[in-house]
């Protein structure tokens, strides 16, 4: 018996393809994955792939945009529901840690894929909308006095660089425990690196 999610994906060939390429690109990489591989694994015809996406780069672009939009929506929600830069940035790190545990393929694609190699017109991941939203929260924290004055890129990298490195260590299998085990310590180090007091 098919689950509701499986049935929904079967009715939505576009989503089925995006789910399939997320796994294939993470496992094999963009260049080692062919349109025929995508068709075979997804069960969506090559003609339908070209109809919905144009070409393989179009599929990659749609995946990148879909995942970027999802991450942006989560960060925007945090910005709307948390009042201080401390709480906003802390919740972003927690969200990224949670996504690593629940959706490792998403984080793998967002952090590991060399998007510029196959999507040269897209901004680098650190200039993408989710990171721009996070950077704006850091800038607001400087204005409010929570974060000491410094170069915005240095502050943003100090706050999120360490946590992202921990995520990569988890994805690489270096860290065996779930990221929740490390969260408090990682966040304390990140916040102390920029806190005004």
Secondary structure, DSSP 8 states (H G I E B T S, - for coil): ---HHHHHHHH-HHHHHHHHHHHHHHHH-STT--HHHHHHHHT--HHHHHHHHSSHHHHHHHHHHHHHHHHHHHHHHHHHH--SHHHHHHHHHHHHHHHHHH-HHHHHHHHHS-HHHH-TTS--GGGSHHHHHHHHHHHHHHHHTSB-S--HHHHHHHHHHHHHHHHHHHHTTS--S-GGGTHHHHHHHHHHTTB--
